[in-house]
Amino acid sequence: MSDNIKILINNLPQRLKPVARFLRHQESTSGLSTTRYIQDVSTCLIPKAVFSRSIEDLTENTFLETSEEALIYLTPAILGEHIARKTFSKGLSADLKKEVAETGVDLLKKAEKNILTKNNNKKVLPVKAAIALTATAIPLTEYSLNYIKNLMTLKLFNKSDFKNIASLENNKEDKAHQEKVKTSAKKHIALAAGTYAGFLGLAGLLAVKGKSSKILQKISEFIVAPGNKLFAKNEKAKNFVNKYLNMDFNKSPKGKLVLSKGQLTTCVLVGGCGYFGASADRGKENLKETATRFPLVALYVITGSELVEKGFKNLLHKFGKCKDVMNNRKEVTPFEKLDKLAEKLAKEKGTTVDKEFKSLIKQKGLIFGLPYLFALGVMGFFVAGMTVHATKKRYEREHMG
């Protein structure tokens, strides 16, 4: 952060300083940071805590929300950038190591026009594919979390019957059912671990032998650009698959590997299998509750959050709000350029730089704050409250006539 920006933040009113620092930190880490982690955990966990039905229910939700958000916002930078990239890129030249940050889709596009890039891809794409395969730890861990949660609740509270956990009943636990839940959880966790071991084995093979094998080259291309292989002649289908079903990392403005939409979507879909499987183990009431909540949450995470953010930007633009910090294409000025923008506006309006900077922080805060309030109110409190209410009413209809 420049000294000029620091001075402007320090000159802000006390109530706006935390907002400015939050916005700056969030942008500087491409959104995959501790601040974003805290933001999303609070959006999901606070409503569930308010509507929790027992200490077991609260403990489970706390475990799931904190661990799931850590997978999304903290794991990719550690696993992809600091472990996999350093491990699998060791044999590459300095120039090719930089190429590893580019998406596989972009590298293949460049290769169509550039013979040098095409030759480089023979070395880079297997490494990228190996790194992408290590990212399967994210969805596979997400898959395992609900089974781990079942084991945790059994260990801490000696409960496996969802009706008891959700305070629908208070019956004695069935030991045979507890053993069934425990056995199923261990089996599925072992399945996820074994699958990941297989992916790691393939990753090692690609990194070591990929540059000299045509078959491994094709496998590498499929991993980092599946749409190109599956729908080469259908542009829309190709772009859709490359965006939503691609385990390749994205590139941050600073050339770092960060979570991609494809990794996020895969995490939601594979994790959903774990949700439903672990819920079914604990009883039909748990399964029905999952079926009520999961489609709404999954749709919002995959595409809904983007649509909400775009929708609010369109509304703000339509009503002439935040026009200093957002242009006609709804692009928001980066935080690190706000000092220059404040100076420009101060000259145009005959005001002070501090005054214009304060206004810009308020505008950026509004652009960020509206989607957050929507997520907290609708996807947080409404979905949590609706789910708990629906489960209770279903149980009453089925058991009380």
C-alpha positions in Angstrom: 0.0 0.0 0.0 1.4 3.4 -1.0 2.2 6.0 1.7 -0.4 8.3 0.1 -3.2 5.7 0.5 -2.1 5.1 4.2 -2.4 8.9 4.9 -5.8 9.1 3.3 -7.1 6.1 5.3 -5.7 7.7 8.5 -7.5 10.9 7.7 -10.9 9.1 7.4 -13.5 9.4 10.2 -13.0 6.6 12.7 -16.1 4.7 11.6 -14.8 4.4 8.0 -11.3 3.4 8.7 -12.2 -0.3 9.3 -14.2 -0.3 6.1 -11.4 1.1 4.1 -8.8 -1.4 5.5 -11.2 -4.3 5.0 -11.8 -3.4 1.3 -8.1 -2.8 0.7 -7.1 -6.1 2.3 -9.8 -8.0 0.4 -8.7 -6.7 -3.0 -5.0 -7.1 -2.3 -5.4 -10.9 -1.7 -7.8 -11.5 -4.6 -10.6 -12.3 -2.2 -9.0 -15.5 -1.0 -8.1 -14.2 2.4 -8.8 -14.3 6.1 -11.1 -11.4 5.8 -13.2 -13.1 3.1 -13.1 -16.3 5.2 -14.5 -14.4 8.3 -17.1 -12.7 6.1 -18.5 -15.9 4.6 -18.4 -17.8 7.9 -20.4 -15.1 9.6 -22.9 -15.1 6.7 -23.5 -18.8 7.1 -22.9 -19.5 10.7 -24.6 -16.6 12.6 -28.1 -17.5 11.1 -27.6 -21.2 11.8 -26.5 -20.4 15.4 -29.7 -18.4 15.9 -31.9 -21.2 14.6 -29.9 -24.1 16.2 -32.0 -26.7 17.8 -29.6 -28.2 20.3 -25.9 -28.1 21.4 -25.3 -30.9 19.0 -26.8 -29.0 16.1 -24.8 -25.9 16.9 -21.6 -27.8 17.2 -22.1 -29.5 13.9 -22.9 -26.3 12.1 -19.9 -24.5 13.6 -17.6 -27.4 12.5 -19.0 -27.5 9.0 -19.1 -23.8 8.3 -15.6 -23.0 9.6 -14.0 -26.0 7.9 -15.9 -25.6 4.6 -15.0 -21.9 4.2 -11.4 -22.7 5.1 -11.3 -25.2 2.3 -12.5 -22.5 -0.2 -10.6 -19.5 1.0 -7.5 -20.7 2.7 -6.6 -24.1 1.2 -6.1 -23.1 -2.5 -3.3 -20.6 -1.8 -1.5 -23.0 0.5 -2.0 -26.2 -1.5 -1.8 -24.8 -5.0 0.7 -21.9 -4.8 3.0 -22.9 -1.9 3.0 -26.7 -2.1 2.0 -28.1 -5.5 3.5 -25.3 -7.7 6.8 -25.4 -5.9 7.0 -29.2 -5.9 6.0 -29.8 -9.6 7.7 -26.8 -11.2 11.2 -27.6 -10.0 12.3 -28.9 -13.4 11.1 -25.9 -15.4 13.2 -22.9 -16.4 12.4 -19.5 -14.7 10.4 -18.4 -17.7 8.3 -21.5 -17.8 7.7 -21.4 -14.1 5.9 -18.1 -14.7 3.8 -19.7 -17.4 2.5 -22.2 -14.8 0.3 -19.3 -13.4 -1.5 -19.0 -16.7 -4.7 -21.0 -17.1 -4.5 -24.1 -19.4 -7.3 -22.6 -21.5 -5.2 -19.4 -22.2 -2.1 -21.4 -22.9 -3.9 -23.5 -25.5 -5.3 -20.4 -27.1 -1.8 -18.9 -27.4 -0.4 -22.2 -28.8 -2.8 -21.9 -31.7 -1.0 -18.8 -32.9 2.5 -19.3 -31.5 4.8 -22.2 -32.2 7.1 -21.4 -29.3 4.1 -21.5 -26.8 3.0 -24.8 -28.4 6.5 -26.3 -27.7 6.5 -24.8 -24.2 3.1 -26.3 -23.5 4.6 -29.8 -23.8 6.5 -29.0 -20.6 4.1 -26.7 -18.9 0.7 -28.4 -19.3 1.7 -31.6 -17.6 2.9 -29.6 -14.6 -0.3 -27.6 -14.6 -2.3 -30.8 -14.8 -0.3 -32.2 -11.9 -1.0 -29.1 -9.8 -4.7 -29.2 -10.7 -5.0 -32.8 -9.6 -3.6 -31.9 -6.2 -6.6 -29.5 -5.9 -9.0 -32.5 -5.9 -8.2 -32.5 -2.2 -10.7 -29.7 -1.9 -13.8 -31.4 -3.2 -12.8 -34.8 -1.7 -12.3 -33.2 1.7 -15.6 -31.5 1.3 -17.2 -34.9 0.5 -15.7 -36.3 3.7 -16.7 -33.5 6.1 -20.2 -34.6 6.7 -19.1 -38.1 7.4 -16.4 -36.7 9.8 -19.2 -34.6 11.4 -21.2 -37.8 12.0 -18.3 -39.4 13.7 -17.6 -36.2 15.7 -21.2 -36.1 17.0 -21.1 -39.8 17.9 -17.8 -39.3 19.8 -18.8 -36.1 21.6 -22.5 -36.6 22.2 -23.1 -40.4 21.6 -25.8 -39.5 19.1 -26.5 -40.6 15.5 -30.3 -40.3 15.3 -31.1 -37.0 13.6 -34.5 -36.8 15.4 -32.6 -36.5 18.7 -30.0 -34.1 17.3 -32.7 -31.8 15.9 -34.7 -32.0 19.1 -37.7 -33.6 17.3 -37.6 -36.5 19.8 -35.6 -37.5 22.8 -35.4 -41.2 22.5 -32.8 -43.7 23.5 -30.2 -44.2 20.8 -30.1 -47.4 18.8 -26.7 -49.0 19.2 -27.1 -50.9 15.9 -27.9 -47.7 14.1 -24.9 -45.9 15.7 -22.6 -48.7 14.4 -24.1 -48.4 11.0 -23.4 -44.7 10.9 -19.9 -45.2 12.1 -19.1 -47.9 9.6 -20.5 -45.9 6.7 -18.5 -42.8 7.7 -15.2 -44.6 7.9 -15.9 -46.4 4.6 -16.6 -43.1 2.7 -13.7 -41.3 4.3 -11.4 -44.1 3.3 -12.9 -44.0 -0.3 -12.1 -40.3 -0.5 -8.5 -40.8 0.8 -7.9 -43.7 -1.7 -9.3 -41.6 -4.6 -7.0 -38.7 -3.7 -4.0 -41.1 -3.4 -4.7 -42.2 -7.0 -4.9 -38.6 -8.2 -1.6 -37.8 -6.5 0.0 -40.8 -8.2 -1.2 -39.6 -11.6 0.0 -36.1 -10.8 3.5 -37.4 -10.1 3.5 -39.4 -13.4 2.4 -36.3 -15.4 5.0 -34.1 -13.8 7.9 -36.6 -14.4 6.9 -38.2 -17.8 4.3 -35.8 -19.2 6.6 -33.8 -21.5 7.8 -36.9 -23.4 4.5 -38.8 -23.7 1.7 -38.0 -26.2 -0.9 -39.9 -24.2 0.0 -38.0 -21.0 0.0 -34.7 -23.0 -3.6 -35.4 -24.1 -4.5 -36.3 -20.5 -3.0 -33.0 -19.3 -4.9 -31.0 -21.8 -8.1 -32.7 -20.8 -7.5 -31.9 -17.1 -6.8 -28.2 -17.6 -9.2 -27.6 -20.5 -11.9 -30.3 -20.6 -14.2 -28.2 -22.7 -11.7 -28.1 -25.5 -11.6 -31.9 -25.7 -15.3 -32.6 -25.1 -16.9 -29.8 -27.2 -14.2 -28.6 -29.6 -16.8 -27.5 -32.2 -19.4 -26.1 -29.8 -18.1 -22.8 -28.4 -20.8 -22.2 -25.8 -20.6 -25.8 -24.4 -16.8 -25.6 -24.5 -16.7 -22.3 -22.5 -19.3 -23.6 -20.0 -17.3 -26.8 -19.2 -14.0 -24.9 -19.1 -15.5 -22.5 -16.6 -17.6 -24.7 -14.3 -16.0 -28.2 -14.6 -12.3 -27.4 -14.7 -9.9 -28.2 -11.8 -7.3 -25.8 -13.1 -6.4 -22.9 -10.9 -7.0 -19.3 -11.8 -4.3 -16.6 -12.0 -4.4 -13.7 -9.6 -3.3 -10.2 -10.7 0.0 -10.9 -9.0 0.6 -14.1 -10.8 -0.4 -16.4 -8.0 -2.6 -19.5 -8.2 -6.0 -18.9 -6.7 -9.3 -20.8 -6.6 -11.2 -21.1 -9.9 -14.9 -21.3 -10.5 -14.4 -24.8 -11.8 -12.8 -25.9 -8.5 -15.6 -24.2 -6.5 -18.3 -25.9 -8.6 -16.6 -29.3 -8.3 -16.4 -28.7 -4.5 -20.1 -28.0 -4.3 -21.2 -31.0 -6.5 -18.8 -33.6 -5.0 -19.4 -32.2 -1.5 -23.2 -32.5 -2.2 -22.8 -36.3 -2.6 -21.3 -36.4 0.8 -24.1 -34.2 2.2 -26.8 -36.5 0.9 -24.9 -39.7 1.8 -24.1 -38.7 5.4 -27.7 -37.4 5.9 -29.3 -40.6 4.6 -27.2 -42.5 7.2 -28.8 -40.6 10.0 -32.4 -40.9 8.9 -35.0 -39.7 6.4 -35.6 -36.5 8.3 -32.0 -35.5 7.9 -32.1 -36.5 4.2 -35.2 -34.4 3.5 -33.8 -31.4 5.3 -30.6 -31.6 3.1 -32.8 -31.9 0.0 -34.6 -28.7 1.0 -31.5 -26.7 1.7 -28.8 -27.9 -0.6 -30.2 -27.0 -4.0 -30.7 -23.3 -2.9 -27.3 -23.0 -1.4 -25.5 -24.8 -4.2 -27.2 -22.7 -6.9 -26.3 -19.5 -5.0 -22.6 -20.5 -4.5 -22.1 -21.6 -8.1 -23.9 -18.8 -10.0 -26.2 -16.9 -7.7 -23.6 -14.8 -5.9 -22.3 -13.5 -9.2 -25.8 -12.7 -10.4 -26.6 -10.9 -7.2 -23.5 -8.7 -7.4 -24.2 -7.9 -11.0 -27.8 -7.1 -10.2 -26.9 -4.7 -7.4 -24.3 -3.0 -9.6 -26.9 -2.6 -12.4 -29.4 -1.1 -9.9 -26.8 1.3 -8.5 -25.8 2.4 -12.0 -29.4 2.8 -13.1 -30.2 5.2 -10.2 -26.9 7.1 -10.6 -25.3 5.9 -7.5 -21.6 5.2 -7.0 -20.8 6.8 -10.4 -17.5 8.2 -9.2 -16.1 4.8 -8.4 -18.0 2.7 -11.0 -17.8 3.4 -14.8 -20.5 2.8 -17.4 -19.3 -0.8 -17.9 -20.0 -1.4 -14.1 -16.3 -1.8 -13.5 -15.2 -0.6 -10.0 -12.0 1.3 -9.6 -9.4 -0.8 -7.7 -8.6 0.3 -4.2 -4.9 1.1 -4.9 -6.0 3.7 -7.6 -8.5 5.5 -5.3 -5.9 8.1 -4.2 -5.3 9.2 -7.8 -9.1 9.2 -8.5 -9.7 11.3 -5.4 -7.1 13.9 -6.6 -8.7 14.0 -10.0 -12.2 14.5 -8.5 -11.0 17.1 -6.1 -9.6 19.2 -8.9 -12.8 18.8 -11.0 -15.2 19.7 -8.1 -13.0 22.2 -6.3 -13.1 20.2 -3.1 -10.4 18.4 -1.0 -8.8 15.1 -1.7 -9.8 13.8 1.8 -13.4 14.6 1.1 -13.4 12.8 -2.3 -11.6 9.8 -0.8 -14.2 9.6 1.9 -16.9 9.6 -0.7 -15.2 6.9 -2.7 -14.8 4.6 0.3 -18.5 5.0 1.0 -19.4 4.1 -2.6 -17.1 1.1 -2.6 -18.5 0.0 0.8 -22.1 0.2 -0.6 -21.1 -1.9 -3.7 -19.6 -4.5 -1.4 -22.2 -4.2 1.4 -25.5 -4.7 -0.5 -24.6 -8.2 -1.7 -23.3 -9.1 1.7 -26.5 -8.0 3.4 -28.5 -10.0 0.8 -26.4 -13.1 1.5 -26.8 -12.7 5.3 -30.5 -12.0 5.2 -31.8 -14.2 2.4 -29.2 -17.0 2.0 -28.4 -16.9 5.7 -31.4 -16.2 7.9 -34.2 -17.0 5.5 -32.8 -20.4 4.3 -31.8 -21.4 7.9 -35.1 -20.4 9.3 -37.1 -22.0 6.5 -35.2 -25.2 6.7 -35.7 -25.6 10.4 -39.4 -24.8 10.1 -39.9 -27.1 7.2 -38.3 -30.0 9.0 -40.4 -29.5 12.1 -43.7 -29.2 10.1 -42.8 -32.3 8.1 -42.2 -34.3 11.2 -45.4 -33.1 12.9 -47.4 -34.1 9.8 -45.9 -37.6 9.6 -46.0 -38.4 13.3 -48.8 -36.4 14.8 -51.4 -36.6 12.0 
